[in-house]
Amino acid sequence: MTIKIEFIKNAIDFSLRCVRADVVCEKFCKVKNGNFLAGKLEYELDRFKRKYLIAVGKAACSMAKYMCRVIEFDGGLIATDKDCNVDCENIDVFKSSHPLPNDESIKAGERLISLSEESRKDDLFVFLISGGASSLIEKPKIGLDEYRNILTYMLRNHFSIEEINVIRKALSQIKGGKILRHIDGEIISFIISDVAGDDLSVVGSGLTYYDKFSQKDFVEVCKKLDGFDVCKFNYDTLSKDDFLFKRVTNHIIASNANACACLEEYLKNKGFNVLNLGSYMKGKIEWVSDILFDAINRAVNGSFGVKPPFALVFGGETTVEVRENGRGGRCQHLALMMVRRLKSLPGDFTFVSFATDGKDGNSDFSGAIVNRKVLERADELSLDVGEYIRKFNSSVFFEETDGAIKSFDTLTNVADIGFFLYE
């Protein structure tokens, strides 16, 4: 049988529900008999004089809405990239931007610093951190325009998320655990991770965690930043030793691995033999496409021991080197690179690459599908796949071939996921 679009949408929806902000918050965070239950830990709310909410990220609004229903906060902020209406008194809302910060991002950072400096030992700070936090709240040591120019260069030139965050932390007054130096109260942080491996020093640029990177790492990244004078700054992030003296508890409540596991479960229940490749598909998009196609070939040839109908599931986050101002994003570009490779593959197949925050790059789509119909449509229109790849016009290609998946608010962000179905 040919895989229907409705099947693909249902598979995506099932995997996203497992990591959706309101779902995981309700599952992990509860208030019972005046006590705040966070996983296996329990906090007596009455012992805190004031309680503050700091919600930052693409899923911040949804996370905050739930938390405001179970705890009454004395103040705080929400920094996200969407309109956010919450029934939560004394909470300031900032409509920031991603992947580059804007003026609202700076205002949110300044508000966080202000709340932190006013804190006392009997205060409670509840942080809700999700993907995008690195740009949605910030207080840089340099001007915003210069800061945005540096990040734009890095985002367009194959810098890894770790390298980008090293520079963010060096140039920030709050990242790399620096904000913890100003907070006297107790901190509970709930995190939806959009980073492969869930390294808390990378998620949100390490807002409530110590930094695992060093001055040496900073200098190495600086050497790659031609034309930008950033090495003059000291890498003054919070060390592990200093972190141990802070009253901070970090909880990861959703991750890319969770989404992949739920996707695997869905496909198994639909009769597919599933091989989960994990959540570590990261690095240059050219390398990732090579690795994925090699895995697909091996599976089709029987080397992996999975018989049709089978599915390969994967997650992670690639890097791209954008040479022209096209329209698209990482997920669509990955799918576009698979078009030429999959063309010679026998049998009936479907390849899907999807951004879990529902918006892929600078396009109006969240991802793309590659199947026989897309390939046939491309041939009918005589589309030059190589030209679309060169111009980074993946969104245009999939719009013309009916392979684009429309953008929508997923209420989460755990990086990118994908799957390959073969019958």
N, C-alpha and C positions, 0 to 999 in steps of 0.2 A: 504494500500500500504506500501511497504518497503521504508524507507528513503534512497535515493541514496547519494553517496559520493559527487556528484556534488552539491546537495542541501546544504549539510553541508558546503562545501567550499564557496558557494555563500553567505550563512548566515554569515560566519566569515568575508568574504571580505566586506560585507555591513556594518557590525558593526565597522570594522577597518577604513573604509574610513571616518566615522564620526569623528574619533580622529586622523587621519593621520596628521603629522606635517605640510606638505605643505598646506593641505586643511584648517586647522584651523588657520594657520598663515595668509593666504590670506583673510580669512573671518574676522579675528579680527584686523589685522594690515594693515593700508593703508597710503599712502602719497598722499595728495591732496593740490594743490596750496601752496606747500612748508611747509605744516603742517603735522605732524605725528598723525594719528588718531588711537588711541588704545581703542577699544570698544567705550564708550561714552566720553572718554577724548581726548583732543586735545593739541598737543605740537608744538610750533613754533620752527622749526629746526634751523632757522637763529640765534636764541639767544644763541646757543651752539657753542663755539669756536672749540671744538674737540668732536668727537663721537667715542665711543669704543663699540665693539661687544664682548660679553662673552657668547659663546654657549657651553653648557655642558650637556651631557646625550646621551642616545642611539639614540635619534632623532635629535641630535645637528646639524648634517651635513645638513639634509633636511631643518631644521628651518633656519639655517644660509644662505643657498642658496637663500631662498626667501627673507630674510631680506636684503641681499647684493644687491638684484635687486632694492629695493625701497629706500635704504639709502646708502650714500657713507661714509664709516667708515675710521677713521684715524689710527686705529689699533685694536688689540684684539686677541682673541684666540678661537679655537674650540677644545674641548676635547671629543672624542667619542671612541667607541671600534671597529669602522669599517674604512676601507679606505675612505678618504674623499677628493674629488677634487672640490674646489670651486673657482669660478671666483670672488675673493674678495681680493683686494690688502691689504697688511700690516696685514693680519690675519695669525697667527701661528697656525698650525694644529698639534695636539698631538694624537697619536693612543694609548689610555690608555686601561685599562682592567677592567672587571667586572666579578664577584662581589668583587674581591680583586684588590686593586690598584697596579700599576707597576711603573717603573721608569718614564715613560711618564706622569703618573698621577701626580707625584711629580713635574716634570718640568712644567706641566700646572699650578699647584698650585703656584709655584715660579713666573711664568710669571704673574699670576693674582695679586699677592702681589706687584710685581714691577710696573705694570700699575696703581694699586690703589694708591700706595705711590706717584706716579708722578701726580696724578689727581689734578685738580683745580676746583673751584666753578662753573665755566662756562662750564664744561665738561658734556657730557651725556654718561652714561653707559647703554647699552641695554643688559640685561641678557636674555638668552633663556635656560630654564632649563627643562630637561625631565628625565624620569626614568633612574637610573644608575648613576646619577650625584654624589652620595655620594662616589663612588669609582673612578670615572673617572677623578676627580680633587681633589687633596689633598696635604696638607703640614703638616705631623704629627710631634708631639713633640718628637717622639721616632723613632728608626730605622725602615726602611720599613719591614724587615723580621719579627721583633717582632710584628709590627702592623698587618701584614698579619696573623701571628699565632693566635693572639687574635680574629680577625674577623673570621677566619676559625673555631675556637672552637665554637664561638657563632652561626655561620650559620649552624653548624651541630648538635646543641643541643637545639633546640626548643626556642631560644631567639626570642622575637618579634622584628619587625622592629623598634618599639619605643625604646626598650632596646638597640638594636644594635646601633642606632643612638645617644643615650645618650653617649655611649662609644666613638663613632666616634667624637662627638662634644667635649668631654672632652680632647681627644688626638690630636685634630686638631688645627691648627693655623688660619683656615679660616672659619670653619663651625659654626653653631649656631649663625649666624649673625656677627661673628668676623671680616670678611672682610669689613663689612660696616664701621668699625671704621677707616679704611684707605682711604675710598673714600670720597672726598670733593664734587664731582659733584652730579648731579641728576641721579637717578636710575629708570629705568622702567624694570620690570621683567615679562616675559611671561612664563607661567609654564604649562607643560603637566604633570598632577599629576598621579603618580603610587601608591598613598597611599589611603587606604580606609578612607573616610571622608574628604580627601583633606586638612589635617592639614599641613599648610605651615611651621611649625616648624619641620616637619618630612620629607617632600619632599626635596630630595637633602641634607638632614641633615640641613635644615634651612639656606641655603646659603645667601638669601637676606631677612631674616625675624628674628624677635626676638625669643628667646627660651622660651618655655612654661614649660620646665623641670627645675629642681633645683639641688643644691648640695645634697639634701636628696635623690632625685631619683637616682643620680649618685652613691651614697654610697650603696643604695639597690641593684643596678645592680652589683656593684663591689663584693658584698658578694657572688654572684653566680659564679664569675670568679676564680675558684680554680687554684692556681699555677701561676697567672699573677699579677704582682705588678703594678696595675693601680690606686689604691686609693690614691697614694701619690700626684696625680695631683689635682689642684683646678679646679672646674667647672666654668670657666671664660667666659661663653657665654654672648651674648648681652641681656640685660633686656628690658622689654616692655617700660619702661620709657625712656631709652636711644634711643630706636628705634624711638620713637615719634619725636625726634629731627633730624632724618635723612630724607632726601628727597627721599623717596622710595615708589614706587607704584607697587604692585604685582597683576598680572592678571592671573587667572586660565583659560586657553583657551581650555582645554580638560581634561577629567577624566574618570575613570572607569564607573561612573554612565552614562556618555554620551554614551559610547560603549554599555552598557546594554540596554539603552533606544532605541538605533538604532537597536539592535538585536531584541528587543521586537517588534518594528515597522515592521521589515522585516517578522517576523514569523506571526504576525497578518495579514499582507497583503497576506500571503500564506495560510490563512485559519485556523490557530491555535488559540485556546483560550489561552492567555498568562498570566501567573502569574510571575511578576518580584519580585524576593526575595531580590533584592537590592545588594549593593556593599560592604557589611560588613561581608562576609564569610572569617573570619580570625581567627587565632589561631592554635592550634595543628591540624594537618591534620586528626588525628583519630577522634577528636571532629567534625570537619567539615564534614567528611564522614558520621558520625552518624546523624548529623542534616539534611544533604541533603537527606539521604535515608529515614529518618522519613518524610520529606516533600514530597518526591516522593510517599511513601506509602499512606500518607493522601490524596494526589491528586488522586491517582489511586482508592482509596476506596471511593472517592466522598466527603471527609470531607471539602475540600476547595471550593467546588461548581463549579469546572471547569470540563466541559465535554469534552471527546475525540472528535476530536484530540486536545490535549492541549500541552502546553510547559511551562517549568519552566526555568527562566533565572536567573543567579546569577553571582556575581563578587567578587573579593577580593584578598587575598593573605594568604596562609597557612604557617605554620612553620613545619619543619621536624626534627627528631632526627636521623641522619644518623649513623648507627652502622658499616656498611661495605661499601667498595668502589665499589658500583655498578654503573650502567649507567642509567641515567634518570633525572627526575626533578619533581618539585612540582605537576605540572598538570598531568603528566603521572602517578605519584604515587597515586594521588587522584583517577584517573580513575581505576587504578589497584585495589585499595581498594574497589571500587564499583563493581568490577567483581563478587566477591562471593555474595555480597548482592543482585545484580540484577538478579542473576541466577534463583531465585525462583519466580521472578515477572511474572505474566501472561501477555499475549498480546505482541504487537510489540512495541519496544522502541529503542531509541538511546540516549546515554549519551556522551557528549562532554566536554572536559576540555582543555583549550587552553591558552598559554602564549602570550599576545598581542605584545610582542617585537619579536615574531617569533622564539625564542630559549628557550627551556625548560631545565634548568639545564646544565649538562655536556654532553648532548646528541646532536644528529643531527636532532632532532625533535622539533616541537613546541607544541605538545599536543597529545591527543589520543582520540579514539572513542571506545565506548563499545556498541555493539549490538549483536543480535543473532548469526550473522556470526562469530564474534570474540569469543563468548563463545563456539560455535560449533568447531571452529578451535582449541581452547585450549584443548577441550576434545579429539579431534582427535590425538593431539600430546601428550596427557597425561601430560600436564603441571601442575606442582604443584604451584598454585597461591600463597600460603602461603610462599613458598620458595623464590619466586621472590620478594614478599613484604619484607621479612626478609633481603634479600641481596640488597635491593634497586635497583633492576634490572628491573624497569618498562619499560625502553626503549627496552630492549632485548625481554621482553614478547610481547609488542605490535608490534615489528618488525616481530616476528615469527607468530603472529596471524593476520597480515595485518590491525592492528588498529592504527598504528602510523600516525601522520600528519607531513609531512616533514617541516623542518625549512626553513624560508624565511625572507627577510628584509621587515618588516611591515611599516617602517618609523614612528613608534610611540612606546610608552610603557606606558600603563595604568594598569599595574598589570595583573591579570588573569581573564578570563571570562569563562563561561560554560553554557550549556543548556541541558535540558532533554526533549525529544520529545516522546509523547505517542499517539498511535492511537487505 
